């Protein structure tokens, strides 16, 4: 049981790769101490993390966590916002299936494929804006990687881009809390609820052909969503979903800038007309690994041996630098054995998605970023099982288009400074990504 174990400390400020290496020396399922002196189990290799994510005796419903129900874990705990709520992210069983079904139609293959042209257009517009900004370093995260998925998801939901600004700031306060962050958490939660309630009222008054109107219609006609569920479902789709895509894009660029050989391959592909050819020396995982239901691999189909270099870049980034660091939290509905460890009823279990991607038992030389890696699709960055990321297909499409457009327009892109990492248990990325778009010219004028 957790109460009898020495606990490995998980801290927001830890360097993820170093943390992953240390975790792998401890075993597949290890006891950890989260901020606030909260104990949990962590699955840190690929096999154990996959088992945890799809385990039938682990639920996302926090009502099964005695320490939370009793108040031992307080309402102002700094991670409370990412483990408790009324949306699909925190629901289990029938409630999760009901909530997911209402939103899933917008994220199936045909609607997402139909967005390709629009995503390409938005990426081009944003790169035009960068070109007009003049010489010198730019923050690629703020000026490009963030704005692209925000505009896309706002169009899917039928809401204005301006609806995201305040919500984004509130979300970032939730996932990167400060030491004295109890009041900050409450204020952020109140701001999110207030903003989304106003947005829902506006869409009720003027509905459109969009996902927000469809969710409101389900709430008003079929009573399938409570008002709180509606608010949290919109929040999950609008903010929590797009933020991981921001980190996927920036993590890809950041990794390339630290691996000159892979950067050279990407530049060559860009200079040859956008990289329509296949990734050099690409080797595939069996096609049945891409069923698209989250049971194995990612939500795409086809043999990755035929993948172009941009697809390979997205694949390897998801393995090498998962946008989600630790997936919190699941709870044992009864005593259960996982990887040879007895997890008692009610004990919390998290999945270390970043660590699973760096599993040396799964990947040769896992700390090297290699677009030709035959196991690059073998990751859990989008989760696994019933809670497999609803927006995985959209995230992959956006990232592939964004990266191809960026390096085709700016093949000479270089780092301007080493970025500061986000200090967070749940998300993984950089707070800013300063780059020179045209390195030689920008350095002279900067």
Number of C-alpha atoms within 10 A of each C-alpha: 13 18 9 7 11 12 18 18 16 18 15 21 12 16 13 20 16 11 15 23 17 13 24 20 9 12 15 21 26 21 22 23 18 19 16 13 13 15 22 24 25 28 31 30 26 26 16 19 28 23 17 25 25 18 17 13 15 25 25 26 24 21 14 20 21 16 17 17 12 9 9 11 16 14 15 16 18 23 21 17 17 16 15 19 17 20 22 22 23 21 22 19 12 9 16 19 14 15 22 19 10 17 19 12 14 18 16 17 14 10 13 18 13 10 17 14 11 12 20 18 13 18 25 18 14 18 18 12 13 17 14 9 11 11 18 18 21 20 17 20 21 16 16 23 28 19 18 25 28 24 19 20 21 22 16 19 20 17 22 13 14 11 16 21 11 13 22 19 14 20 22 17 18 23 22 19 20 13 9 10 16 16 10 17 25 15 15 21 17 12 17 20 17 13 16 20 17 12 18 21 12 12 17 15 10 9 17 14 10 16 24 25 20 17 22 22 16 16 17 14 10 9 11 18 23 14 16 13 17 23 23 21 24 22 20 16 20 24 22 19 21 25 22 24 25 25 26 28 31 27 25 23 25 23 20 23 18 13 13 11 14 18 21 15 17 25 20 16 23 23 15 12 11 21 20 14 14 17 23 14 11 18 18 18 17 11 14 12 19 20 15 18 17 23 17 20 23 26 23 19 13 15 15 23 19 15 20 19 25 25 22 25 28 25 25 27 29 28 26 27 27 30 27 25 23 24 24 23 25 28 27 22 20 14 14 15 11 16 16 9 13 13 23 16 18 21 23 27 28 21 29 29 31 30 30 33 29 27 26 16 13 16 20 13 13 20 17 15 22 21 28 19 20 18 19 27 24 21 29 28 31 25 25 23 18 19 21 21 19 23 20 23 19 26 23 21 20 26 26 23 20 25 24 26 19 22 22 20 19 19 21 16 20 21 19 18 12 13 16 11 17 20 20 22 24 19 23 24 27 19 16 19 25 20 24 23 26 18 19 12 13 18 14 9 9 9
